[in-house]
Amino acid sequence: MSPDAEDRFIALEMKIADQEKLLAELNEVLVEHSALLREVTLRANSLERAVRDSLEQHPANEKPPHY
């Protein structure tokens, strides 16, 4: 293998290694964001149930007991 071809081969290996590292980092971020999205979704669902339950117990058009 000529020195030029060897240098090009080494450069390609380095680029591939950098790409693999970047892909692993992006995967970690994706996993973290998926967990956060799951948590936010659960909280939103919980809040929605709480509001719905509150509205069922105290309808918006119902006058307070002191009227």
PyMOL commands that set and color helices and strands:
alter all, ss='L'
color gray80, all
select helices_A, chain A and resi 3-57
alter helices_A, ss='H'
color red, helices_A
deselect
rebuild
show_as cartoon
